[in-house]
Amino acid sequence: MSLQRQCTDINRWLNSAKLGEGLLQRAKMVFSLKVILFPSLLLLPVLKSSQVTLNNNGYDGIVIAINPSVPEDEKLIQNIKEMVIEASAYLFHATKRRVYFRNVSILIPMTWKSKSEYLIPKQESYDQADVLVADPNLKYGDDPYTLQYGQCGDKGQYIHFTPNFLLTNNLPTYGPRGRVFVHEWAHLRWGVFDEYNVDQPFYISRRNTIEATRCSTHITGVNMVLHECKGGSCIERPCRRNPKTGLYEAKCTFIPNRSQTAKESIMFMQNLDSVTEFCTEKTHNKEAPNLQNKMCNHRSTWDVITSSEDFQHLSPMTEINSPPRPTFSLLKSKQRVVCLVLDKSGSMYREDRLFRMNQAAELYLIQIIEKGSLVGMVTFDSFAKIQNNLTKIIDENTYQKITANLPQEANGGTSICGGLKAGFQAISQSNQSTSGSEIILLTDGEDKQMSLCFEEVKQSGAIIHTIALGPSADKELETLSYMTRGHRFYAHKDINGLIDAFSRISSRSGNISQQALQLESKTLNIPGKKWINGTVPVDSTVGNDTFFVVTWTIQKPEIILQDPKGKKYTTSDFQEDKLNIRSVRLRIPGIAETGTWTYSLRNNHTKSQLLTVTMTTRARSPTTLPVIATAHISQNTARYPSPMIVYARVSQGFLPVLGINVTAIIENEDGHQVTFELWDNGAGADTVKNDGIYSRYFTDYHGNGRYSLKVHAQARKNTARLSQQQNKALYIPGYAENGKIIPNPPKPEVKEDVAEPQIDDFSRLASGGSFSISVVPPNGNHSQVFPPGKIVDLDAKFQGDRIQLSWTAPGKVLDKGRADSYMIRISKHVLDLQENFDKAALINTSGLIPKEAGSVENFEFKPEPSKIENGTTFYIAIQAIREPNVTSEVSNIAQATNFIPPQEPSIPDLGTNISAISLAIFGLAVIVSIF
């Protein structure tokens, strides 16, 4: 959404909300500074940061990364280059000579042989790449797709191509690979959505004709049921209408004509020869029930694209007919190099910070860092000292050489620049390049000279992860993470915040089996001489290299840990650290048993004390894909009253995990915590239902400064299941030519022996890093400046002479709480609701009491005084209201057509009118369409 359009919508809402004059002026001032409501966030960096920049019409810094599991194949690199070259020219003309691909880096995995032309990467890494080349799940084939779950105009996470897609001939099925890349690039870079809908491939238009869900409607074709295709021919028949819906039967497929004149749209069928453009305002199909219309409020893809940051002040390159050829850099991933740069200044004595830092650093070295990594350590106060040059982590003896040098005393000032420079020195003295190396910088203090070393940091090519410990850590600390594409964290008082941060800093190579996973991370305040019990599930995808760690603040507790088969481990089985940093750990022998582990802790001291429990593990085997949870916030920085969106992704490999409970825990600098559930219901902040992305708005601000995010994903009682990815290039089963159907090669059939993977009960914790909020007023409930959330899943259908509605309830404040009332309006003309909602006929909702946000709402009414005939169509939309007179945006528009099945099956062609003449013998009514 463009900045101008968002600001217009925001001002309209502020005026309609009837806020107090002072609050209104303050809110308008803040809204004018930052885009806030349903933000595209184009001005603000997100955690998944891309290196891509647009300079003089050319995209630089694109990273295409090959997964370590992909076998070495020179042809793969060649085909990637050819795809990008083809895509660049296609993109150039599709954007009317505005942009092209100029510089692309291909990241080669460590598992491939070295070559002289391979360069050392800087901040390029697999987990931050724009395009991933990785094997698919066997059940779902080679469909290209983009992981995209933000709002309209938000950048996506990555594009996924499989090696098979890049190495085999997919021309008839998807079209040229370069065209597919441009389709996916539009998802990734500009935040537009698909213009087809596999779940609702047809709809009834306002002209009462059956239409294929497409853009533009100038694309022609036939509607057929393909029974069997062999040897270049198909057994087919025309589609029949479903007697209950009036639409075509479920097996009906739109088959495009091979010969077309329509130029749009790339987001529908990029494989058609004639398609070279995106749908514009003139050609856009606003009626189609597709995700583009739902997410972007019926705007065309070209409108969204040209409103993006890329296209502001961008002039077409009218002087040339084709763009310059892209250039490529081949980069080969290197052995992981990490240097800890740890603060030991005088302030680290406060609140046991030195103890907690050492506990977390030791856990990182023993349990998180991957075997074979090179690790060094620097400590700093007013001056910096190299404690360890790089040491290869092989066994217990090697990490103990580093932990033995963890600082035991805190004194002096804070020289962050000194610590960073010593970190670079520790790396280079060990004959390693700082390019692509990682530094973990932890500090609780300020360094007024820190900005003086920013240029040296940039030139180093290192990736810097920052951990701000306590509220006084330097406010410029996150600048280091942003400029080097590192993670940023904030930890308050208890040890868990530090452990969560260190646990997130895992391998960036794409080798999931190496990554440590958190199963438990909990702080317990136990009264003196009391026991406390807990459980942790260990699922069948993990169990290797499993540790159970307990820390305390006063006195060592008594510990009992029991595995699912009843074997017990007691306090004497746990190894206590030699440096007396108040922690013990147990490494579970072999592979941890699958099932529920039970622990009991007794506080042996007479006073209450804080105990923490941490359990980490890795994939059960190199060939087992573990369930992974990741989290991030929509913005790294925001100004009140900008709402944030919390995202958590839960997956196994590339497949989403559904049906689980995901909770977010957000903590501010004062230690105030907010805990709330995230939803995958396709409502509110959640873009798509059942895509494994769990989302929710966050508006409970308590003061300015840093906030930390953590999520806990749990599957209980065998509710978890796997699903397919969405936002993928449309597979075309064939073409119509000269009255015949010319089939494409079929998609690979699902192998009968490939069973649906079993998802056990599991637990995962993941840090989502930190974010910062500013200009929050000092007192009061600040969330009330936000309106109720927009309803995006309104559904309508006729039942007899009545219309039944259903939708997901929004909240009083976006997706939180309970709205006060609903306003429902109806019209026979969709434009009345799209352009002049307030003047459409109002439905009596006096008996409709809103439910809690996230609940399913149902409402039934009889349209009056309209005469209802066969083929009569109504359009309905809804607003949620919070008193006094603060309204949500208008919902999606639901369509209900009074359709009664004919006695004889009819077979209308695409565009066939189904109005009163063809519905003359109907006696039952049902039809639903959402757009």
N, C-alpha and C positions, 0 to 999 in steps of 0.2 A: 504494500500500500504506500502511495506517495506521501511524503512529509506534508505537503499542502493539503491533501485529502484527509489525512489523519487529524491535522490540526483543525480543519473545518468541522469534522465529526465531533471532535472533543469539545469545541466551543459550543456547538449546538446542544450537546449533552449538558454542559455546565449551565447554560442558560435555562434549559428545560427543568433542571433539577431543583431550581428555586433554593439554592444554598444561601446562607447568610452573606450579606454584602462583603464583609471582610474576608471570609473564607473563599467566596467566589473570586475576588480579586487575586488573593494569594494563589489559589488553584490555577487560575488562568495564567498567572505569571509563570508558575512552574510548568504547566502544560505547554506553554509557548517555548520553553527551553528544551524540553525533551519530548519525544513522541512517547505516549504512555499507554493508551488503552488498546489492548490486543496488539502489542508493539511488533513492528517488523524488526526492530533492534538493529537497523542497518548502521547506526552510528556507534554502536557499542560492541566490543569484542565478546565472544562467547568462549566457553572453555575449549571446545573443539575448534581450534583456530587454524585457518588455512594460510599458506604462504602466498596465495595467488594475489597478484596486483594487476591493475589495468593501467597501462601507460601508453599514451599516444595510440589508442585503439587496439593495442596488442596485450593479450594476457601473458604474464610472466609468472614463473614460480609454481606451475602445476606439477604435482607429484603423483606419479603412477607407481604403486608399490606391488611387488610380487611376493606372495606369501611363501615362507620357508618350506612349506610342504609341497610346493609345485616343483615337479622335476625340471631339471635344466633343459632348455630348448631354445636354441638361437632363433628359430622361426617365430617364437612367441614375441621376442623383442622386435623383430622385423614387422610383424603384423600390427603390433601396438603403434609403431611409427607410421605405418601406412594408414591405420585408422585415424590417427590424429591429423595427418596431412589432409586426408579426405574431409574430415570433420571441419577443419579450419576453413576450407573454401566454402563448404555448405553453410557454416555459421556466418561467414562474411556476407553472403547473399541473403540469408534468412533474416539478418539484422539490418538489411538495407545498407550494407557496406560500413557498418559501424565497428564491429569487433572481429578479432581472429585470434588464433593461438600462436604465440610467438616463441616462447621458451618452455620446454617440458623436460622434467627430470624423471628418469625411470630408475626406481630403486631396486637393485638386484639383491636377493637374499644371501646371507652368509653361506648357505648350503651349496651355492653354485661356485664353480672354479673361478679363481682370480684371473683377470686379464689386464693388460697394460692400459687399455682405454678406460677401465673402471676408475672413477674418482672417489675420494673419501667424502661422504655426506657431511653437511653441517647440521642444521636442525631438522633436516628431512628424516622422517621415520615412518614406519609402517602404520602406527596407530594414529598418525596425524595426516595421512595421505588423502588426497582428493579422490583417487581411484584405486580400488583394491582388485588385484587379480588373484583369485583364490578358488579352491575347489568348492563345488556346491554340495548341498545335502543330496544324497542319491535319489531321494523321492521326488525332488522338485526341479530337476533339470537345470538348464543353462539360461533361463530367462534373465536378461540384464535388469537391474533395478537400482533405485537410489533410496538410501535410508533417509527419510525426510519426515519429520514430525513436528515442525514448527508451524507458525501461523502463515497466512498468505504473505509472500515476500521474504520470508525467513530463509536463510541458506540451509541446505541439507547437510548431512554428516559425511556421506561418501557414496560413490558409485561402485557397484560390484559387478565385475565381469568374470566369467569362469574361463579357464584356459581352453576348454572345449569350444566355447563361443568364439574365442579369438583365433583358434586354429582350424576350425572347420567352416565349410561353406554354408552360411545361414542366409544367403541373399534372398531366396524366395520367401523365407519365413519372416524375417525381421527387416529386410532391406539391407542396403550397404551398411557396414559397421560404422562408418563415419556419420551416417544419419542417425543411427541409434545413439551414438555418443552425444550428438547435439540434443537429442530428445532428453537424455539423462542429464546433460549439463544444464538444461533449462530448469530441471528440478533442483539440482544441486546449487547453482549459483544465484538463480533469481526467484526461487520459491514459488514456481507455478506448479500446477497439478494436472493430472491426466484428464483428457476430455472424453474418454470412454468410461464405461462402467460395466465390469463383468458381472456384477450382481444384479444390475438393472439395465440390460442391453437395449431395451425398448421402452418407450413412454408414449402417452397420448398427448398430442400437442393441443394448443389452444384452438386449433382449427378442427379438433376432433379427428385427427389422423394418427395412425400408428407410425412412429418414427424411430429409427435407430438412434441410440445415444451417441452423438458425434458432433464434431465441429470441423468444418462447417457443414450445413445441410446440403451444400452443393455436391458433396461426395455421393455418388450414386452406387447402387448395388441391388442385390436381390436377397430375399430372406428364405433360407432353406434349412431343412433338417438333413444333415449328412449322416447317412446310416453306415456306410462302409466305403472306404477309399482304398483301392488297390490298383497297381499297375498304371497309374496316371489317369484313372477314371473313378467316378464316385457314383454310388447309388444314393439318390437324393429325392426329396419331395418338397413341395411348398409347405410353409409353416401353417399350422392351424392355430386359431385363437383359443386361449384358455377360457373355458366357460365361466370361470369364477372371477377372472380379472379383466377380461376383454383384451389383454395383451397376448402376444404370441406364447406358445408353449415353451417350456423350459429348455428344450433342446434346440430351439430355433437359433440360427446364427446369421448375422449380417455378413454377406459375402460381397466385397466391393467389386465393381467392374474394373477390369484391368486398364481399360482406356478411360481416363478422367481428364477433365479440364480444370477442376478445382485446385487452387494453389495452397489451400490451407485445410488441415493444420498439422504441424509437426508434432503437437502433443496428442493427436489422435492416431493418425497412420502415417508415420514418416517414411514408410516403405513404398508408398505409391509414387510413381515416377513424377507425377505432376505436382506433388506437394513439396513446396520450397519455402513456405512462410508460416508464421504463427497467425492464429485468428486475431483479427482486429475488431475494433468497436463496430465496424460496418458488417463484418462477416460472422461475428460471434453468435453462437446459438445459446441464448440466455435461458432457454427452456430445458435444455438437456440436464437430466439428473446425474451430473458428474461431480467429481470432487473439486474441480476448478470453480464451478459455480457455487458450490457449498462453501468452500473456504474463502473465496475471493469476492463474495457478494455479487456474483453474476458479472464480474469484470472479465474482459478478454485477457488472454495470456499476453498479448502484445502491450496492452495497457499496463499490466503489472511489470513486465520487463522494462518498459521505457520509464517507469516510475522508480526503478531501482537506482541505487547509488551509482552503479556503473554508467548509467546513461545520462546522468546530469552533466550538462555542459559538454556533451560529446557530439562532435560533428561527423557526418559521413565522409568517407575517403573517396570523394567523387572523382579524384584524378586518376584512380587505378581501377582496373576491371577484376583483378584477382589479388589476394593478399600475398605478402611475402611468405615463403616456405618456412614452416616451423623449424627450430633448431632443438637438438636433443642432447641431454647429458646423461651418461650412464653412471650411476652411483652404486657402490657395493657396500652393504651394511657391514659394520665392523664389530669386533668383540666389544661387549658392553664395558664402559669405563665410568666409574662413579667415584666422586670425591665428596666426603662429608666435610662441610665447613661449619663448625659448631661454636656458638658464642659461650665464652666462660667469663664474661665481664661481671663486675660486682653485683649488678641487679639480678643475676641468675641465682643468687642465694635466696631471693625472696620466694616464698610459697613453694619451696622444694623444687624449683624449676630445674636446677642442675641434676638432681636425682631423677626427675621425670625425663629429662632429655636423655640421660644415660640409659635409663630403662628402655626407652623407645628405640634409641640407636642400636643397643645391643640386640633387641628383638629384630630390627631390620637386618642386621648383619647375619644373624643365625637363621632366621625364618623366612625373610622376604627376598633378599638379593639372590639372584640365580647363581648356581654353581658355575664356575668358569669365568665369572666376571672379575674384572680388575677393580680393586677398591683401595682408596687412600683416605687419609683423614688429616684435617687441619683444624686447629683451635685458635681462637682469637679473643683478645680483649682490646687493650690499646695497641697491641702489636699482635702479629700473627705468627704461628709456628707450625711447621709441617711435622705432624706426629708420625705419620706413616706415608711413605711413597706407595705407589700402586702395588698391591699384593693380589695375586690370583686366589680367589676363594675356591679351595678344593675340599677341605675337611675342617674338623673342629680346631685343629692346631692353627690353621691360617687365620680364621676369624678371631681367635683369641689373641693373636699378635696385635690386632687392631683394638679390640675391646680393652686390652690391658692399658691402653693409652687414653682412654676416656678421662676427661678432666675430673679431678676430685676436689678442686678448690676454685672459687670464683672471686675475681677481683679485677680492678682496673676499668678502663673505659671501653668504648665500642667502636672498633675500626672495621666496618663491613667491607670497605674497599680493600683493606689489608688482607682480610680473610680470603676474598675472592682472588686476589693476585697470588697469594700463597697456594690456593687451590690450583690455579693454572700452572704454577711452577711445579707442584707435586705431580701433575699429569705429564708435563713436558720433560721433567727430569727422568721419568720412567720410559722415555722414548715413545710416548704416545702423543697423538695430536689432540689439541683441545677441541678441534672441530668434531662435532657429534658426541663429545663426552658430556657427562652430566654432573652437575654440582647440586648438592642438597644443602641449602643455606638456611640455618636455623638461628634466629636471634630474638631477643626480647627488647632490644634497645634501638636507639637512634644514632645515625651517623650523618651529620650535617654535610659531610664531604662526599656522600655516596654518589651523587650525580657526576662527580668528576671522573669516575671510572666507567661511566656508561659506554663511552666510545670504545674503550678497551674490551668491555664485555661483548659489544657487537662484533668487533673484529675477531674475537676468540672463536666464534662459531659454536661455543658451548651452549648447552641447554641448562638453564638454572631453575630449579624448583625451590620455591621459598616457603618457609614455615614461620609465620608470625606467632610468637609465643607471648600471650598477654596483651593488654590494651595499649602498651606504650611502644610496641614495635614500630619501626620507622614506616611512615605513611607512604613512602616511595618504594617500599620493598617489592610490591607487586609489579612495578614497572620493569624490574629485572625479569620476572616471569613472562610478562607480556612480550617484551622485545626479543626473548629467546625461545618462545613457545613452550615454556615449562609450566608445571602445575603451580598453583598457589593455594596455601592452606592457612587457616587460623586455628589455634588451639587455646582454650581458656585455662582452667586450673587442673582438671583431673587428667590422668595419664592417657585415658582413652582417646582424647582428641589428638595427641601426638602419635599414638599407635595407629589410629585411623589414617593420619596423614602419611606416615612412613609406608603403611601397607598399600597405599594407592600408587606409590612410586615404583611400579614394577616394570618389567621388560617392555620395550616399545617395538620389539622385533616382529610381532605377529605370531610368535610361538606360544599359543595359549597354554600348552601343557607345562611350560616352565613357570607360569605365573602363580604366585601365592594368592590364596583366596581366604577371606575372613569368614568364618562360620559364626563366631561370637565375639562381641566386644561390649562389655557391660561393666558399669561401676555400681557397687553395692555398698550402702551404708548400713553396717551390721552393728546392732547394740552389743554391749559387752557380754561375753559368755553365751552368745546366742548362735544358733545354726541357721543357715539359709540354703535352700535347695534350688536347683535349676536343671534344665535339659538342653541338649544341643543335638539336632539331627545330623547325621553324616550320610549323605546319599551315595548312590552307586557310581556317580561320575567322578568322585574324589576319594581321598584316603591316603594318598602318598605323602610322605614328609609332613606328617601331622603333629602339631605341637599344642599342648594345653599349658597356658601360662597364668599364674596368679601373682599379683602384686599387692602390697599393703603399705600402710602409712605409719603404723606404730609397732606392731608385733606380728610375727609370722603366724598365720592361722593354721588350723588343722584341716586337711584336705582329704576327701574321698572321691574318687572318680571311678565310675563303673561303665564298662562297655555293654553293648546290647546283648551279649551272651552271658553276662553276669560276672565277668572278670573284674576284680577291683584293683585299683592303684591307690596307695595311701601316701601320706606326706613323705615318708622315707623314700619313696620311689622318685620323688621330684628332685631335680638338681638345683641347688642353691648357688647363686652367683658368687664368685670369689671376691668380687669388689664390694659386696655388701650393699647392693643397690635395691634391696627390699623386693626381690622377685625370685620366684622359682619356676622351673619349667619341666615338663615331661614330654619327651619325644616318644610318640606311640610306636612301638616296634612294628616293622613291616608295613602292611596296608591296614589302615584303621577299619574296624568292623562297620559294615553298613547297618544303620538303624539309629535308635535314640540312645545317646550317651547321657548319663545322669551324674551330676556333681553335687556335693555337699561341702559347705565351708563353715567352720566354726571360728568365731572371733575369740581367741584365747585371752585377750586383754579385758580388763574390767570396764574400760571406756569404749564408746563407739569408735569405729574406725572405718575408713574407706578401703574396700577390697575391689580389685578389678579382675575380671576373667576375660581372657583372650584365647581363641582357638583358631589356628590357621592350618591350611592344608594345600595340596596341589592336586592336579588331575590324577586319577587312579592309574593311568598308563599313558604313554605318548600317543596312543591311538584313540584315547577316550576324550571326547569333547565335554568339558565340564560345563555346568550351568554357571553363567557369569551375570553379575549385576553391576551396572555402571550408573553414575548419576551426574547431573550438572544443572546449573541454574541458567536461565535464559540470558541474563546479563551479568557481567562481572562488576559493573558499577551502575548505579541508578540514583536519580534524585526523586525524593518524595514529591508527589504521590504517584510514582510509577509502580504498577504491579509487576511482580516477578513471576515466572513460571518455573516450577521444579519439574525436572524430567528424570525418570529412572527407566533404564532399558534392561530387561531381563531376557536372556537368550541362551540357547545351546547351539554353539556354532553360529550360523547365520539365521537360525530359526527362532522366532519369538516364543516365549513361554507365557501362557495365558492362565487365568483362573487362580491367581495367587494374591496374597496380601502384601502390599508394599507401603511402608510407613516412612515418612520423612521426619527428621529431627533437625531443627535449625536453632542455633545458639548464638546469642549476641555477645558483645565484649563484657557485659555485666554478668554473664552466666545465665541469663533468662532463656529458657528453652520453650520452643513451640513444637508440638508433635501433631502430625495430621496424616491421614491416609491419602495415598495417591490412587487415581482411577484410570482404568483403560476402557472407558465407556463411550468414547466418541462425543462427549459433551463437555461444555465449559472449555478449559484449556486443552483438553485432549482432542487431537486432530482426528484420529481414526480409531474406531472401536476394534478391540481385539487384534492389535498389532504388536503387543508386547512392550509398548511404550506407556508407562504409567505417569500421569501428569496432574498438576493442580496449581492454582494460583496461590501465591504467598503475598499477603498484605499486612500481616501482624507485626508491624515495625515497632521496636522498642529502642529508640535512640539511634544516633548516628554511629558510624564506624563499621567495623568488620563483623560479618556473620559467617558461621561455618554451617555446612550442609552435610548430613549423613543420611543414608537410606538403609532400611532393613527389609529385605525381601524374604518372605516365608511361604512355603507350600505346606499345607496341613491337610490331613485326611484325604490324600490322593486326589486333590482337586486340580493339580497342574496338568497342562496339556500343551502340545506344540501346535504351531500354526504356520502358514505360509507368509512370505514377504509380500508387500504391496508396492505401489508406485513403480511398476515395471513396464517395459516395452510390450505392446500388445502383440500377441501371437495371432497370425492370420492363417486360418486353415486352408484358404485357397482364393481363387479369383474367378469372376464370371467373364467369359469371353465367347462371343458369337453364340449365345444361348446355352453354353455348356459351363460346367464347373471344372476348373483346372485346379486339382488339389496341390497343396504344398506338402512336403514331407511331414508326417505326423510327429507330434512331440513324443519324446521317449516315453514308453509306457512304464508305469510303476511296476517294479519287479515284485512278484508275488512273495518272494522270500525276504523282502525288505520290510520288516515289521515296524510299526510305529514305536519309536524309542520310549521306553518306560521312564516317566518322570517321578522319582520318589519324592517323599517329603524332604524339603531342604531348607537351609537357612543361609543367607548371604548378607554381609554388610559391606558397604562401600562408601567412601568419602566422596562428596561432590565438590570438594574444594571450598573456597571462600568467595564472598562477594562483599561489596561495600555500599552503604546507603548514606545519603547526605540530605541536609535541610529538613529532617524530620522535626516537627514541632515538639516541644519538651513534654507536654502533658496531654492527656485525653485519649479517646478511642479514635485512632487515625484511620481505621479501615472504612469509616462511614462516608468518606469522600468517593468511594467506588460504588457504581450502580450494581443492580442485579446482573447476573451473567446472561449472555444471549443464548436463547434456545436454538439449537442447530439440528435437532432430530425430530421435529414435529412431523407426525404421521397422521394421515386421515383416510377414512374409508366409509362408504355407505353401508348401513345395515337397515334394510327396509327403507323407510322414509326419513331415517335419522342418520346423522354423521357422527362417527366415533373418532375421537382424537386421542393420541398418546404422545408423550414426550418425556424427556428427562428433566426433572425439576432443577432450576438454577437456585442460587442462594440469594439471600438478602444483600450480600456483598460478593459479587461475582459468583463463585461456586461454594460459598460458605453460608451456613444458616438457612433461613426459610424466608422466601419472599412474602410480602403482605397480601398481594392479590395478583390476578392476571387480567389482561385486556385482550380479548379475542375479536378479530374483525374478519369479515367475509365479503367476497365479491365474486361475480361471474367473470371478471376481467382481471387478469394477473397484474396488469400495469397499475391498477388502482392501489394494490398493496405495495408494489415496488416503488411507486413514485409519490403516492399520496395516502399513506396508511391511515392517517388521522381522520380522513373523511370517508373511509369505507364503513359499511354497516357493522354495528357493534352487537356482539352476542351477549346475552344475559349470563353472567358468571357469578351471580350473587351467592349461589350454593357451593361454589368451588373454593375450597380452602387449600392453599398451597402446602405441599409436603416439604420435608427436609431436603436440602440439596442432594442430588444424586439419586433420589427416589424416582420411580416410574409413576407418572401422572396419567390418569384416564379421565376423559370427559365426553359426554354425549349430548347432542342437542338436535333439534329439528329446525332446519332452515325455514325461516318465515320472513316476509309473506311470499317468497319466491315460489313460482309454480315449478314443480319438479317433474320433468318428463324423462323419457328414455334418452340417454345421451347428455343430460344436463351436467355441466361441470361447475364445481365451485372451487375457489381458491381461498385458503385460510392462512392467517398468520397471527402471531401472538407476541405480546410484550409482558414481561414480569415487572411488578411495581413494588417499590419500597416507599412507604409513607414518609414525608409528605411529597407525593408526586415525583419521585425519582424513578425513571423508567429505564429498562434495558434497551438494547438495540432490538429492532424488529427481527423476529425469528426467520428461519427459512420458510418458504411458502409451500404449504402442502396442497395437493390437488386431489379432489374426490370427484369421480365421475359416476353418475348413476347408470350402471351397466347391468343388463339382464341377459343371460345367455340365450342365444337363438336355439330353436329346436333342431336345426340342421347345422353342422359345422360349416363356418364360412372361412374362406381362405383369401383375405385381402392382401394385396401387394403393399410394399412400403409406400406410405402416404395415402393409403385407401381411407376414404371418409367413413367414419363409423357413427355419424350423427343420427338424427331421428329416423331417417329413411331406413337405414340398415339395422336400426334397433327397434323396429316397429312391433316385434312380437315378444319383447322382453317382459319378464315377470319377477326377477330377482336382481338386486343391485349390489355390486362391490367393485371398487377399483382404487388403487393407491398410487400416488406418484409424488415424489419429493424433489424439489429443486430450489 
